[in-house]
Amino acid sequence: MALDQSVSRRRLLQLMGGAAAVGTLAACGGNSGSSSSSGGQLKVIGVGDQEAGLRKALDEYKKAHSDFDFNLSFAPADQVQTALRTQLAGGNAPDIHVVYPGNGSAMSMAQLSKANLLTDLSDQSWTQKIPTGFKGAFQNDGKTYIFSPGSSMLGAIYNKKAFATAGVEPPTTWSELLAVCEKLKAKGIVPIALGAQTPWITQLIPYALVPGTVYAKTPDFDDKMIAGQASFADSGWVDAMDKYLELQKKGFFNANPNGTTYEQATSLVGTGKAGMAVQVSAVLPAFRKASPSPDDLGMFPFPATDVAADNWIPGGVVVGIAISAKSKKADQARKFFEYCGQPDTLSAWAEAVACVPLYSDGEPKVDPVLKPFLPYLKDNKAVPFMDQRWPNAEVQPTHFAVVQELLGGKTTVQDALKKMDEAYRKTA
C-alpha cells in the first residue's frame, strides 16, 4: 500500500498541532494473558482510529518481550474528554492512554501537562527527532509528553464507484464541488454524508474550508487572534460557515445530519449510498472496512474557493498516546514508548492509520490515497488543524455546539461565531 512518494520536509516541519477531536467508537477489546513478572497487565485505552496502529505496535512488542502483557480497550472520543479526564485527576487512569496533540481540548497534551497529569518523556531518544515545527504539538515548556506516529490530512474521502455512476471527477474549486454534488444528487446518491450527531464530526467541514477562506489570505490569522487583532465573526470563518449552510440548503447532506452518527455516515460512503464525507485520513481504515473493496475509496482536498491556487489544506499531528503521571507501571510503559519511537515501528503505525510518518530513516512513504495532498505540502499551502493554537479547552466544544445549532436552524452564522469568540477570550 505504500507509495514511493516523498513529502517536502520543509512543509512538514511547518505543520504542527492536531484536530483535537478525532476518534471513533470502537468495541472494547483486550489482549489478555498471564500476568507479567513486573506486576500484571499494562492498562491501555485509546480511541478507535488508533486501533490499527496501536494494537499492531503492542502485539509486536509483546512478541519480543515475554515479560510484557497488556489489556487494550477503546472508548468513544466524547467519553474520553470527560470520563478519562476524571480518572486522570483521580489517579486511577490507565497506564497508557489516548491524548490529543497541542492544545484546544480537555484531553490535549498542553491541558493535561499543565495539570501535571502526564509523564515527562523528554529523556527518550526519539524525542530528539521531532521536527522543529511539530514541537508545539508534542511539548509544553520544552518537555515532551506525547507520542504520535505522524501527520494526518483532512479532505474528502469519496466512493469512486458512486462518482463514476454520476459521471464526475474530484473537484478542484468550490463551483466544481457544487456541480459534482448536483450530479450525485440527480442519481439518487447522497452527495456528502454528515454524521453530526457525533460532536467531533461537526468541525471537519469548517476545518476543510477555513484554510482557503482564512489562511490563504491571512497566514498570520492565529497570531492576530492571540493579539486581539482578529475575530472569528469578522473573518473568512463567516464565508466557511455560510458555505457549510449552503451545502445543507441545497440538499447535499443526508437527511437529519444531527440525528446521524459517524458510523452511519461511514457506512453510507463505504457502500456507495453517499458520494463522499469530509474526514481525516486517519479514519480511512474504518471507511475501508465499510466498503466491499478498499480500492473503491479515494481522497481529495476539499475546495473552498473558485480560484484553485487559493485552496489550501489542513493537516496535523494525529492523536497519540501518553503515560499517566500516576502510573505504577511507568517503567514498562516508557520501554514500550522507546520501541514506538523506532523508525520501523513508527512507519508501520503511520501506514496503518494512513498518515505521513513523523520522521523516517529515508524519505517517508505514504498511503497512495494521500498523493493528491502532497503538492499542497510541497507548495506550503497547508496549515495545522485550527484548534491547535486555540488558547483554551472552551472553543472546541463551543464550535461543536454552534454547528449543531446552525444545522438545526437554531442560530445564525454571526451569533455562532460570536459565541466562539467569547469562548476564545475566556481565561482560566
FENMO-V267861 format. One record per residue. PSI is psi in degrees with one decimal (* if undefined). NEAR is the number of other ideal C-beta (glycine too) atoms within 10 Angstrom. D_FIRST is the distance of its C-alpha to the first C-alpha in whole Angstrom. Layout:
BEGIN
psi=PSI near=NEAR d_first=D_FIRST
psi=PSI near=NEAR d_first=D_FIRST
END
This chain:
BEGIN
psi=-17.6 near=11 d_first=0
psi=150.4 near=12 d_first=4
psi=132.2 near=13 d_first=6
psi=74.3 near=7 d_first=10
psi=110.8 near=15 d_first=12
psi=151.0 near=14 d_first=15
psi=138.0 near=22 d_first=16
psi=114.0 near=16 d_first=20
psi=-34.7 near=13 d_first=21
psi=-42.7 near=12 d_first=25
psi=-40.3 near=18 d_first=23
psi=-32.3 near=23 d_first=21
psi=-21.7 near=13 d_first=25
psi=-14.0 near=17 d_first=26
psi=122.1 near=28 d_first=24
psi=163.0 near=27 d_first=25
psi=176.4 near=30 d_first=26
psi=150.4 near=35 d_first=24
psi=112.8 near=31 d_first=25
psi=-13.4 near=32 d_first=27
psi=66.3 near=29 d_first=27
psi=110.8 near=27 d_first=23
psi=162.2 near=29 d_first=23
psi=159.5 near=23 d_first=23
psi=122.1 near=17 d_first=25
psi=145.3 near=18 d_first=24
psi=138.6 near=8 d_first=26
psi=137.4 near=10 d_first=28
psi=153.2 near=12 d_first=27
psi=173.0 near=12 d_first=27
psi=86.2 near=15 d_first=27
psi=161.5 near=10 d_first=30
psi=-173.7 near=12 d_first=32
psi=152.2 near=9 d_first=35
psi=143.4 near=9 d_first=36
psi=162.1 near=18 d_first=36
psi=-14.5 near=10 d_first=38
psi=17.6 near=12 d_first=38
psi=30.1 near=11 d_first=39
psi=-175.0 near=15 d_first=37
psi=146.1 near=20 d_first=33
psi=124.3 near=24 d_first=32
psi=128.5 near=19 d_first=31
psi=132.5 near=24 d_first=28
psi=135.2 near=24 d_first=27
psi=-173.0 near=26 d_first=25
psi=161.4 near=28 d_first=24
psi=-36.7 near=22 d_first=21
psi=-5.2 near=28 d_first=18
psi=-15.6 near=29 d_first=18
psi=-48.4 near=20 d_first=18
psi=-41.1 near=20 d_first=14
psi=-44.0 near=27 d_first=15
psi=-44.9 near=26 d_first=18
psi=-39.9 near=19 d_first=19
psi=-44.5 near=16 d_first=16
psi=-43.0 near=24 d_first=18
psi=-43.7 near=23 d_first=22
psi=-43.6 near=12 d_first=21
psi=-38.4 near=15 d_first=20
psi=-39.4 near=17 d_first=23
psi=-36.0 near=18 d_first=25
psi=-33.7 near=9 d_first=24
psi=-6.2 near=8 d_first=26
psi=96.1 near=14 d_first=29
psi=-19.7 near=10 d_first=31
psi=5.2 near=9 d_first=33
psi=132.9 near=20 d_first=30
psi=153.2 near=21 d_first=30
psi=159.4 near=26 d_first=29
psi=114.4 near=19 d_first=29
psi=131.1 near=23 d_first=26
psi=167.3 near=15 d_first=27
psi=151.5 near=24 d_first=26
psi=155.7 near=21 d_first=28
psi=146.3 near=18 d_first=28
psi=-39.6 near=26 d_first=28
psi=-37.2 near=17 d_first=31
psi=-36.5 near=14 d_first=33
psi=-39.3 near=24 d_first=31
psi=-20.3 near=23 d_first=33
psi=-64.5 near=11 d_first=36
psi=-45.2 near=14 d_first=36
psi=-38.9 near=22 d_first=34
psi=-39.4 near=21 d_first=36
psi=-41.3 near=11 d_first=39
psi=-40.8 near=17 d_first=38
psi=-45.7 near=23 d_first=38
psi=-31.0 near=13 d_first=41
psi=-5.3 near=9 d_first=43
psi=13.6 near=11 d_first=41
psi=31.9 near=10 d_first=40
psi=163.5 near=23 d_first=36
psi=158.9 near=25 d_first=33
psi=-45.2 near=22 d_first=33
psi=134.5 near=28 d_first=29
psi=160.7 near=26 d_first=28
psi=144.0 near=24 d_first=26
psi=146.8 near=30 d_first=27
psi=143.5 near=38 d_first=27
psi=155.9 near=31 d_first=26
psi=-137.4 near=29 d_first=29
psi=179.6 near=25 d_first=32
psi=-7.5 near=29 d_first=33
psi=164.7 near=30 d_first=33
psi=-23.7 near=21 d_first=35
psi=25.9 near=26 d_first=32
psi=157.0 near=29 d_first=31
psi=-47.4 near=30 d_first=31
psi=-45.5 near=24 d_first=34
psi=-43.1 near=23 d_first=36
psi=-39.3 near=26 d_first=36
psi=-35.4 near=22 d_first=36
psi=-30.7 near=14 d_first=39
psi=8.0 near=13 d_first=41
psi=39.3 near=9 d_first=40
psi=-1.9 near=22 d_first=38
psi=152.8 near=23 d_first=35
psi=134.8 near=19 d_first=35
psi=125.0 near=16 d_first=35
psi=10.4 near=22 d_first=32
psi=-23.6 near=13 d_first=33
psi=0.3 near=10 d_first=34
psi=142.1 near=16 d_first=30
psi=-36.8 near=9 d_first=29
psi=-23.2 near=20 d_first=26
psi=-21.8 near=20 d_first=28
psi=-12.7 near=10 d_first=29
psi=-1.6 near=13 d_first=25
psi=121.9 near=21 d_first=25
psi=144.7 near=18 d_first=25
psi=-45.0 near=9 d_first=29
psi=-16.4 near=17 d_first=28
psi=-9.0 near=27 d_first=26
psi=-30.2 near=15 d_first=29
psi=-22.4 near=19 d_first=30
psi=-24.2 near=30 d_first=28
psi=-23.3 near=25 d_first=28
psi=148.0 near=21 d_first=32
psi=126.8 near=21 d_first=35
psi=37.3 near=9 d_first=38
psi=1.0 near=7 d_first=36
psi=140.9 near=14 d_first=35
psi=132.6 near=22 d_first=31
psi=-3.1 near=24 d_first=31
psi=145.8 near=30 d_first=27
psi=133.2 near=26 d_first=24
psi=143.4 near=30 d_first=21
psi=-15.6 near=31 d_first=17
psi=-158.9 near=28 d_first=17
psi=141.5 near=32 d_first=17
psi=147.3 near=30 d_first=16
psi=153.1 near=29 d_first=17
psi=126.1 near=27 d_first=19
psi=-151.9 near=27 d_first=19
psi=119.6 near=24 d_first=19
psi=124.7 near=26 d_first=17
psi=155.7 near=25 d_first=18
psi=114.0 near=26 d_first=18
psi=-37.1 near=16 d_first=18
psi=-38.6 near=18 d_first=20
psi=-40.9 near=23 d_first=23
psi=-40.2 near=20 d_first=22
psi=-39.5 near=12 d_first=23
psi=-38.6 near=16 d_first=26
psi=-4.1 near=20 d_first=27
psi=38.5 near=10 d_first=27
psi=160.9 near=22 d_first=25
psi=161.5 near=11 d_first=23
psi=128.9 near=20 d_first=21
psi=157.6 near=20 d_first=24
psi=-5.3 near=16 d_first=25
psi=165.8 near=17 d_first=29
psi=-44.2 near=22 d_first=30
psi=-39.4 near=12 d_first=33
psi=-37.6 near=16 d_first=30
psi=-46.1 near=25 d_first=28
psi=-39.2 near=18 d_first=31
psi=-41.0 near=13 d_first=32
psi=-44.5 near=24 d_first=28
psi=-39.8 near=24 d_first=29
psi=-43.6 near=15 d_first=33
psi=-38.1 near=17 d_first=31
psi=-46.0 near=25 d_first=29
psi=-39.2 near=17 d_first=32
psi=-24.4 near=10 d_first=34
psi=6.9 near=13 d_first=32
psi=17.7 near=9 d_first=32
psi=129.8 near=22 d_first=29
psi=120.3 near=24 d_first=29
psi=-50.4 near=27 d_first=27
psi=118.7 near=27 d_first=26
psi=129.2 near=27 d_first=26
psi=112.5 near=30 d_first=28
psi=64.3 near=25 d_first=28
psi=-5.4 near=28 d_first=31
psi=-30.0 near=18 d_first=32
psi=109.0 near=22 d_first=30
psi=-41.8 near=20 d_first=31
psi=-18.7 near=26 d_first=28
psi=-29.6 near=27 d_first=27
psi=-28.9 near=25 d_first=30
psi=-16.8 near=23 d_first=29
psi=-40.7 near=26 d_first=26
psi=-45.0 near=27 d_first=27
psi=-41.6 near=21 d_first=30
psi=-33.9 near=22 d_first=27
psi=-31.7 near=26 d_first=25
psi=-36.7 near=28 d_first=29
psi=-34.6 near=25 d_first=31
psi=-37.3 near=28 d_first=29
psi=-37.7 near=30 d_first=30
psi=-19.9 near=25 d_first=33
psi=-64.2 near=25 d_first=34
psi=-28.9 near=20 d_first=32
psi=-30.0 near=19 d_first=32
psi=-33.6 near=13 d_first=36
psi=79.0 near=15 d_first=37
psi=-27.1 near=12 d_first=34
psi=26.2 near=12 d_first=37
psi=-42.2 near=21 d_first=37
psi=-41.4 near=20 d_first=36
psi=-39.7 near=12 d_first=39
psi=-37.6 near=13 d_first=41
psi=-46.6 near=20 d_first=41
psi=-37.2 near=14 d_first=41
psi=-2.0 near=9 d_first=44
psi=19.8 near=9 d_first=46
psi=4.9 near=10 d_first=45
psi=165.4 near=19 d_first=43
psi=160.7 near=16 d_first=42
psi=-41.2 near=29 d_first=40
psi=-12.0 near=18 d_first=43
psi=56.3 near=12 d_first=44
psi=-175.5 near=20 d_first=40
psi=-6.0 near=21 d_first=37
psi=-30.5 near=24 d_first=36
psi=-46.7 near=17 d_first=39
psi=-43.0 near=18 d_first=37
psi=-45.1 near=23 d_first=34
psi=-37.8 near=26 d_first=36
psi=-41.1 near=12 d_first=38
psi=-35.1 near=20 d_first=35
psi=-49.8 near=22 d_first=33
psi=-31.3 near=15 d_first=37
psi=-41.5 near=12 d_first=37
psi=-39.9 near=19 d_first=33
psi=-45.9 near=17 d_first=35
psi=-29.8 near=9 d_first=38
psi=0.3 near=13 d_first=37
psi=31.7 near=13 d_first=36
psi=-3.5 near=21 d_first=32
psi=164.4 near=24 d_first=31
psi=159.9 near=21 d_first=31
psi=139.4 near=8 d_first=35
psi=65.9 near=12 d_first=36
psi=-36.1 near=21 d_first=33
psi=-12.6 near=15 d_first=35
psi=12.0 near=12 d_first=35
psi=133.8 near=20 d_first=31
psi=166.0 near=15 d_first=29
psi=-46.1 near=26 d_first=25
psi=-39.9 near=17 d_first=24
psi=-40.4 near=16 d_first=26
psi=-39.2 near=28 d_first=25
psi=-43.5 near=24 d_first=21
psi=-39.2 near=19 d_first=22
psi=-43.8 near=25 d_first=24
psi=-43.4 near=26 d_first=21
psi=-36.1 near=24 d_first=19
psi=-4.1 near=15 d_first=22
psi=5.4 near=20 d_first=22
psi=-22.5 near=15 d_first=26
psi=151.5 near=25 d_first=25
psi=-37.5 near=29 d_first=23
psi=168.7 near=31 d_first=21
psi=138.6 near=26 d_first=22
psi=120.5 near=23 d_first=22
psi=169.8 near=30 d_first=20
psi=149.5 near=29 d_first=18
psi=-20.9 near=26 d_first=14
psi=-22.6 near=32 d_first=15
psi=7.6 near=21 d_first=16
psi=-39.9 near=25 d_first=13
psi=-38.3 near=19 d_first=12
psi=-39.8 near=23 d_first=16
psi=-38.6 near=25 d_first=16
psi=-35.8 near=18 d_first=13
psi=-30.5 near=12 d_first=15
psi=-6.2 near=17 d_first=18
psi=145.2 near=21 d_first=17
psi=-32.4 near=10 d_first=17
psi=129.8 near=10 d_first=14
psi=-29.4 near=14 d_first=11
psi=-10.7 near=12 d_first=11
psi=-14.3 near=20 d_first=14
psi=141.5 near=21 d_first=13
psi=-175.3 near=18 d_first=13
psi=143.1 near=26 d_first=15
psi=153.9 near=19 d_first=17
psi=135.3 near=26 d_first=20
psi=112.2 near=26 d_first=23
psi=142.8 near=25 d_first=26
psi=-16.6 near=27 d_first=29
psi=171.7 near=20 d_first=32
psi=2.8 near=14 d_first=33
psi=105.9 near=12 d_first=32
psi=-37.2 near=14 d_first=29
psi=-18.5 near=10 d_first=29
psi=-1.0 near=16 d_first=31
psi=121.5 near=23 d_first=28
psi=172.7 near=26 d_first=26
psi=154.6 near=24 d_first=23
psi=144.2 near=30 d_first=23
psi=149.3 near=32 d_first=21
psi=161.9 near=33 d_first=22
psi=132.3 near=31 d_first=21
psi=162.8 near=30 d_first=19
psi=138.9 near=30 d_first=22
psi=-159.7 near=24 d_first=23
psi=155.7 near=24 d_first=25
psi=170.8 near=28 d_first=28
psi=128.8 near=28 d_first=31
psi=136.2 near=25 d_first=34
psi=-22.7 near=18 d_first=37
psi=13.2 near=17 d_first=39
psi=135.3 near=21 d_first=37
psi=-3.8 near=10 d_first=39
psi=32.7 near=21 d_first=36
psi=-35.1 near=16 d_first=35
psi=-43.6 near=10 d_first=35
psi=-45.5 near=24 d_first=32
psi=-40.5 near=22 d_first=30
psi=-38.2 near=16 d_first=30
psi=-38.4 near=13 d_first=29
psi=-39.0 near=25 d_first=26
psi=-37.9 near=21 d_first=26
psi=-38.5 near=15 d_first=26
psi=-42.5 near=19 d_first=23
psi=-31.3 near=21 d_first=21
psi=-8.0 near=21 d_first=22
psi=137.5 near=14 d_first=21
psi=-41.5 near=16 d_first=18
psi=-43.0 near=11 d_first=16
psi=-45.6 near=20 d_first=16
psi=-44.5 near=25 d_first=16
psi=-39.1 near=21 d_first=12
psi=-41.1 near=17 d_first=11
psi=-46.5 near=26 d_first=13
psi=-42.1 near=28 d_first=12
psi=-37.9 near=22 d_first=8
psi=-28.6 near=22 d_first=10
psi=16.4 near=26 d_first=12
psi=52.5 near=29 d_first=10
psi=168.3 near=28 d_first=12
psi=124.9 near=28 d_first=13
psi=144.8 near=22 d_first=14
psi=-40.4 near=28 d_first=18
psi=167.0 near=19 d_first=18
psi=166.6 near=18 d_first=17
psi=-35.3 near=10 d_first=19
psi=-153.2 near=8 d_first=17
psi=135.1 near=11 d_first=16
psi=147.1 near=24 d_first=13
psi=144.4 near=19 d_first=9
psi=162.3 near=27 d_first=8
psi=137.0 near=21 d_first=6
psi=-31.0 near=15 d_first=7
psi=-15.5 near=24 d_first=9
psi=-4.3 near=22 d_first=11
psi=-41.5 near=14 d_first=12
psi=-17.5 near=17 d_first=15
psi=-19.4 near=23 d_first=16
psi=-37.9 near=18 d_first=16
psi=-32.0 near=12 d_first=20
psi=-39.0 near=22 d_first=21
psi=-45.0 near=24 d_first=20
psi=-37.0 near=15 d_first=22
psi=12.9 near=12 d_first=25
psi=37.9 near=13 d_first=26
psi=45.2 near=20 d_first=26
psi=144.6 near=25 d_first=24
psi=156.1 near=28 d_first=26
psi=158.5 near=27 d_first=26
psi=140.0 near=34 d_first=26
psi=-39.2 near=27 d_first=29
psi=-15.0 near=25 d_first=31
psi=-31.3 near=26 d_first=30
psi=12.5 near=19 d_first=33
psi=141.3 near=26 d_first=35
psi=-6.8 near=18 d_first=38
psi=179.9 near=19 d_first=38
psi=16.9 near=22 d_first=37
psi=-29.9 near=20 d_first=39
psi=-43.3 near=25 d_first=37
psi=-51.3 near=27 d_first=34
psi=-30.4 near=17 d_first=36
psi=-42.2 near=18 d_first=38
psi=-48.1 near=28 d_first=36
psi=-50.1 near=19 d_first=34
psi=-43.4 near=17 d_first=38
psi=-29.7 near=24 d_first=39
psi=-42.9 near=26 d_first=36
psi=-37.2 near=18 d_first=37
psi=-40.1 near=17 d_first=40
psi=-47.1 near=21 d_first=39
psi=-28.3 near=19 d_first=37
psi=2.0 near=13 d_first=40
psi=24.5 near=9 d_first=43
psi=-1.1 near=11 d_first=45
psi=173.8 near=18 d_first=44
psi=165.3 near=14 d_first=44
psi=-45.4 near=19 d_first=42
psi=-45.0 near=13 d_first=44
psi=-37.7 near=13 d_first=45
psi=-46.2 near=23 d_first=42
psi=-30.1 near=22 d_first=41
psi=-38.8 near=17 d_first=44
psi=-39.1 near=19 d_first=44
psi=-38.5 near=23 d_first=40
psi=-41.9 near=19 d_first=43
psi=-41.5 near=14 d_first=45
psi=-37.8 near=21 d_first=42
psi=-36.2 near=19 d_first=41
psi=-3.2 near=14 d_first=45
psi=142.3 near=12 d_first=45
psi=154.2 near=6 d_first=46
psi=* near=8 d_first=46
END
